[in-house]
Amino acid sequence: MPSLWKEGIIIPLPKPNKNSKLICNYRPISKLSCLAKVFEKIQAEKLNKECIRLGINFDTQFGFRPGLTTNHALFKLTTRIANNLNDKTPTHLVALDFEKAYDTLWIKGLVYKMVHIFKISQPLCKFVLNYLTNRTYKVQVNNNYSEPYLAPAGTAQGSAISCLLYIIYVADFPKHDGYVHISTSQFADDTLISVQTSMTDLAEEELNEYLSKIANYLHKWKIKINENKCEEITILGNIKQTSQNVRKRAKQIELKMNDNTIPKSTNLKYLGVHLTRNFKFNQHLEVVRKKMLAAYFTLKNIFFNRKIDVNIKLLAYKQIIKPIALYAAPIWMQVSKAQINKIATLERKILRACTGLYRKPNSVKYYSNAMLYETSKINPIEDDLVKHSLKFIDKEKMNGNSTLKYCIRLDEDYLNSLNYYKSKPPIYLDYLNELNNGNLNYYDKIPTIENYRDNWFLHD
């Protein structure tokens, strides 16, 4: 590659709610050559086809692979957890935190793996070596630039090929062969290890052995892990799903990474979704509501500005705020309607600010919620949550995705046996839709899965 294409400009942006006097509290944003990005995309497509041709194993990797998103990783994880709880089996989760995974990637180690382990074609290996070496950066603050410096390791931030190179680098991540209760889920550098067994002593032994195996792998390939930011949580469900002895013993499990005890957590955030010990998503919904509220206050000057067209305000809501609520909807749709109503109430508050259609007694005209949605031509959040979730499930059923094959095709008798006290896997929403002949899309028929009782009636 031309040397000009390997130059980058870094703009440091302060992280929110952090001390701006510390350099570690800045997020570097890299600007690269546009022509270089086009060339990288071409090479990334060639490299991806080469990985498919060689059959490089990405079975546990969901990040930056065609047809896979964070929803797929979470769908598979939550299905496993729900099924375990219905068998009265807890699920132990360990989230690993790799420190500056992209910035510290060992270039010679990556090229060695591509040549000797994965047998990738020589021209592509030469391109990767040339692409990653002798890269220079300048730091820009306002109109001032630093002296250029050489990057000794890592991939280029903002590059179209960096993520693919990283998942190739960790494609030989230690397998859990021999550990029948352990499974691994990866989304780029976000790694989650789960073990499902009611025998907590066995779970502790297997996990510690596997973590030791991972620690040796990370040391060998110069991947730094931050033990203090790793987390461990045990999903126990409600009191009827796991015995008191299991719940008591689960609190005593001690997991170690590099002789450091992994901290226990009651709320594990994985790929933006908060998982709690009782496997309820109420806390996640509260976080979502606060994010929507923060975005609303950021855009408040636009929403209350009478000089700005209403359609522009509504577009800002649909493009910026509503996606916050829709993220990972297929995963947490088992919450009660009371929880979803908190999101719906905030949505209506924002829409009234955008349109000026209030329902206060001193307003010119009383506008009901139905009139508000009809005038603004926006679907209620309850409708969109159900449609978004069912669309995701229908797409995976049609695609026949092998990664989610088991999750999509759960036994109908098993789904029919799920009562009020049992945990509902995400596919349960699609099952309810089939039972009600596709009538789950209506505003007044949002399913309350958590409080679903006998005779398959929907709670209004």
Secondary structure, DSSP 8 states (H G I E B T S, - for coil): --GGGGEEEEEEEE-TTS-TTSGGGEEEEEE--HHHHHHHHHHHHHHHHHHHHHT---TTB-TT-TT--HHHHHHHHHHHHHHHHHTT--EEEEEE-BTTTTTT--HHHHHHIIIIIS---HHHHHHHHHHHTT-EEEEEETTEE---EE--SS--TT-SSHHHHHHHHTTT----TT-TTEEEEEETTEEEEEEE-S-HHHHHHHHHHHHHHHHHHHHHTT--B-GGG-EEEEE--STTTS-HHHHHHHTT---EETTEE--B-SEEEETTEEEETT---HHHHHHHHHHHHHHHHHTHHHHT-TTS-HHHHHHHIIIIIHHHHHTTHHHHTTS-HHHHHHHHHHHHHHHHHHH-----TTSSS---HHHHHHHHT---HHHHHHHHHHHHHHHHHHHT-GGGHHHHT--HHHHHT--TTS---THHHHHHHHHTTT-TTSGGG---STT--GGG----
